[in-house]
Amino acid sequence: MGMGVNIRNQMARRAAEEIKNGMVVNLGIGIPSLVPNHLSKDIKVMFHAENGITGMGPSPQKGEEDENLCNAGGFPVTLVSSGSYCDSSTAFGMIRRGRVDITVLGSLQISQNGDLANWIVPGKKVPGMGGAMELAQKAKKVIVLMNHCDKFGNPKIVRECTLPLTSSACVDLIVTEMAVFKVTENGLILTELFAPFDLEKVKEKTGCDFAVSNQIRNIPY
């Protein structure tokens, strides 16, 4: 079952809170691509794409797309003032040198210690891993935005990933439509709840144990 636009924007808005002035930020496709819509006007960041753009702007107006200017997912984008182009090997060099401050990714599964599985379901066609492996290992902070459960109702936050890993012990923050978790050396800590979900519902839909913060932030719908 798909997510409503409001819920997707709610998750993107929460991820945007992590972005500070002057950062270099890489966004995955899907819900992460909504994050720029929720940055306050005084936050100046450079959005990086592994196909070779640093300084992506908003989506172009219909009819004003440039066929040569797209993000890593192939969707049309614009370039901000002082943005730059490079080849993809240089873009990957930026990632591997640790020059990306935050990456916001989607995922298929995450384990309780922050293992990330976000690139393939065995037996299904896949376009490739893309830059997820490098980003997961080398970005200074890894934020995952994803549904709490898969389309069959199975938890996507689990004790151990059953899908092939993209990278191990790399996720810092998980944002779902239900809750926000911090990943620590001692496992997951639930820090925030999105209305209308309560702690019991989150426990029911999570495939591993987690600690609960002393001060849970309740975020209205």
N, C-alpha and C positions, 0 to 999 in steps of 0.2 A: 504494500500500500504506500503510495507516495505521500510526501509531506506537503502541507499547505504552504503557501508563499509566506504567510506571517510567521510561521514556525521557523522556516529557513532563514528569514531575516532576523528573527530573534537570536538564533545561534550565531549568525554572522556579526550581529551587533555586539554580542558578548566577546567574540574573538577580537573585534576591533579595539576593545578596551585595553588589550595587551600591547598595542602598537604605540610607540612613543615617537616624538619628533626626531627626524634625522635618520630613522632606521632604513635598512634595505630589507624588503619583504618579498618573499616568493609565495604565490598563491596557486593552489591546485585547482582543477576544474570542478564544477558542481557548486555546492554551497560556499566553498572558500572564495569563489569569484565574486560573491556578493559583498565581501568585507569592505571594499573601498567605498561603497555607498553609505557606510555607517561611521566613517571617520569625521571628526569635527574639522571645521575649515582651517583651524590654526595648526593642525598636525600636517607637517610636510614630510612625506616619505617617498622613497624610490621603489616602485614595484618592479621586480626582476622576473624575467621569464627565461627558462633555460634554452629557448631557441635563439636568444641573443638580443634581448631588449633590457635595458635598465632605465626605468622612467616611463612605464606604461601609464597612459591616461584612461579616462572612461571609455565605454563603448561609443563608437561613432553614431551619429544620427543616421537613420535609414536613408540610403542613397548616397551617403558620404564615405562609405567604406573604402579603404585602400586595399586592394587585393594582395599587396606585398607586405602588409602590416597586420600581423595577428599574434595572438599569444601562443603558448606551448600546446594548447588544446585545439588550435586552428581557428579560433574565433576572432573576428575583427576587433582591433583596439586602436587607440590613438597614442600619441607620444606627448609627454608634458614638455614644457620649456626646460632646456638643459638635459633632456633625455638623450640616450645614446644607443647606437647599435654596435653589435660585434658578432663574430661567428659563434656557433654553439660551443665550440671547444673552449673559447675564452669565457663564455657564460658558465660552463661547467667548472672551469678553473676558479672562478669567483666563489662557487659553492664549495669546492674542495678545499680552498684556502680558508674557509670559515668566514667569508665576507658577508654572508646572509645572516641577518639578525634573527628573523623569524620566518618559518615556513608554516603555512596553514594548509593541511592536507585532508582528504577524505580517507576512509578506511573500511575494510571488510571485517576485520577483527583486531582487537587489541588485548594483550594479556595483562594480568594484574601487575607485572613488573615493567610494562611499557614496551613490550615487543609489538612491532607493527607488521600487519599482513594486509597489504592494500593493492596488490597488483594482479592477482589471478585467482580464479576458482578453477581447480583442475578440470580439464575436459571442455572448458569454454574457450572461445576465441578471445584473444587479447592483443591490443596493438603494441604492447611492450611495456617495460617497467618505467620508461621515461626517466626523469631525474629524481624519482622518489627515493631511491637507495642512497644517492649522494646527499640529498637534502635531509633525509632522516638522520644521517650520521653527522653531518657537518654544520647544519644550521645551529645557531646558538640556542634557539628555542623552537620546539616542535609542538604545534597545536593541531589536534585532530577534531574536525567537525564531522559527525556522522549520526545516523539513526541509532537509537539505543538497541534495537533488535532488527534482524533481517526480515525479508518479506514473508518468511514462514513463521515469524514470531520467536526465533531463537536469539538469545543474547549475543551481542557482538563484543561485549566486554567479558572476557573469559579467564579461567585460571591459566590455561595454556592454549596458544593458537593452534588450530588444526589445519589452517591454510598455510601455504608456503610463505615464509617470512620475507618481508622487504628489508627489515633491519631489526636488530635486537636491542632492547632496553634503551629506546631513543625518544619515546614520547614524554612530553612534560605536562601537557594539559589536554584533557578530553572534554569536549562539549557535545552533549546530545540534546534532543528535544526535552529530556527529562531533568538532566542534572549536569553539574560540572565537577570533574574530579581532577585533583592534582596527583601526579605520579611521583612517589618518593622512593627512597631506598627500601623502605619498609612496606611498600605496597601502595594501594590507592587510598586517597582521602576524599570523601565527598564534602565539597565546600559550599555548593549552591544548589538550590532546587528551583526549577521553573514551574510556575503555576500551570495546570492544576495538580501537579504530581506531588505525592508525599513520600516520606522515607520508606514506608512499607511497600509501596508500588515499585520504587526503584530497586529495593532489595529483591523483590519478586522477579524483576526483569533483568537482573545482573547475574552473570554466570560465575561470579567469584565473591569472596568476602571483601569488605572494604571498611576502613575506619571512617568515622564521622567527625567533622570539625566541631569544636566546642561552640562556634558561632556560625550557624548556617545562614547564608544570605538567601532570602526568598525573593525571586524575581517575578513580578506579575506578568501575566500574559499580555 
